[in-house]
Amino acid sequence: MKFLPYGRQTIGADDVRAVVSVLKSPWLTQGPKIAEFEAELCSRTGARCAVAVSNGTAALHLACLAAGLRKGMEVVTSPVTFVASANAVVYAGATPVFADIHPGTYTLDPGEVRRRLTARTKALVTVDFAGQAAGAEELWRLARSRGLTVIEDAAHAIGSRYRGGAPVGSCRFAHMTTFSFHPVKTVTTGEGGAVTTNSTELAAKLRLLRTHGITKEPRLLSRHPGPWYYEMQELGFNYRITDLQAALGLSQLRKLDRFVRRRREIVSMYNDAFRGVPRLTIPLEAEGLRSAFHLYVLQVDFKALGTTRGAFMEGLKGRGIGSQVLYIPVHLQPYYRERFRGRPGQYPRAEAFYERTLSLPLYPALTDADVRRVVRAVRCLVSREG
Ligand SMILES: *Cc1c(COP(=O)(O)O)cnc(C)c1O
């Protein structure tokens, strides 16, 4: 019986060919594939500019720096996310402030965000949790009325659409949108990430910071002593992506529509199977949105079932099925408890969500038979325990 992990990459012969062709080319890094990948990200999302980087965390870090975040500034973000969304704010020297989630969509609740704003708030890092950009318009309106920068962490949401149909990444409701291309995400480059923006000014800043703050572009140099000359104008990083990775990303992006379609099919199979089952709550896709569904997030009332999540997960594992808890609320991580006084009870909805959450296998290569196997296993555990 094959083991079904909660997520995994889908690599085809076309992807292998794309990477091998770069290996045989003169460029392993900083060749033509990076610009091609960025152009394809622009055409996919509708954004004016895309800057590809070494991973999704680097994308968030550079977005925070390009937004001018620094010590003394506060940034409101969600506690229901991977730690990187908040860590990037800390890297920039600013202070992350969490706001509670909407109980149905598990994304930032605009009313809760408003309650957390102070005179020091400079930006929002919104998170398209599990793939849906719920509340994006409301958060954008709120941010605009207060002069805040919106950085949208769309690590889960390439291929998703806002209400009204604009693609996530178009920056319709954000100044900058960041993506991750880690193998568990919807398209992969191994490690990789990107920032999209409609501001050429922000894009130039992101590009500068991606390579040590060094530029060779004649119009940006303060003097022109010769063709060898370059300037380091800011303290940047080596956050470059390679041509090998960009070639893989290009090949993967060609299959994005198919990947998203299959993810959505699997989600409807799960939803049909679990809808109305006592002790289970299926994920809600907010009206008018189209989620690419990075995750299938089921809520299970383990207590009412007379079991624990650990035992439930072991039961699935015994049937060859992986599951994952995404995420432990960030404010409850030891670092955030110590550095930013995170305490249990601060964000009751995020904590209630965490108590019951379980992510089930979801990736395009799952067959209908695999999905039925997961459904049978969950149903069996629910009826046995309940
Ligand atoms: C994966 C992920 C990141 C970080 O991306 P990496 O490419 O792993 O650095 C950031 N935010 C969220 C919500 C993620 O899921």
The ligand as a MOL file (V3000), in Angstrom:
LIG
                    3D

  0  0  0     0  0            999 V3000
M  V30 BEGIN CTAB
M  V30 COUNTS 15 15 0 0 0
M  V30 BEGIN ATOM
M  V30 1 C 5.8650 28.0760 2.6860 0
M  V30 2 C 5.4530 29.3700 3.2670 0
M  V30 3 C 6.3240 30.4570 3.4200 0
M  V30 4 C 7.8070 30.3470 3.2240 0
M  V30 5 O 8.2220 29.9140 1.9910 0
M  V30 6 P 9.6600 29.2060 1.8270 0
M  V30 7 O 9.7790 29.1120 0.3460 0
M  V30 8 O 9.5790 27.8790 2.5040 0
M  V30 9 O 10.6790 30.0960 2.4270 0
M  V30 10 C 5.8160 31.6550 3.8600 0
M  V30 11 N 4.5170 31.7880 4.1910 0
M  V30 12 C 3.6520 30.7670 4.0890 0
M  V30 13 C 2.2270 30.9920 4.4440 0
M  V30 14 C 4.0880 29.5180 3.6530 0
M  V30 15 O 3.2300 28.5030 3.5890 0
M  V30 END ATOM
M  V30 BEGIN BOND
M  V30 1 1 1 2
M  V30 2 1 2 3
M  V30 3 2 2 14
M  V30 4 1 3 4
M  V30 5 2 3 10
M  V30 6 1 4 5
M  V30 7 1 5 6
M  V30 8 2 6 7
M  V30 9 1 6 8
M  V30 10 1 6 9
M  V30 11 1 10 11
M  V30 12 2 11 12
M  V30 13 1 12 13
M  V30 14 1 12 14
M  V30 15 1 14 15
M  V30 END BOND
M  V30 END CTAB
M  END
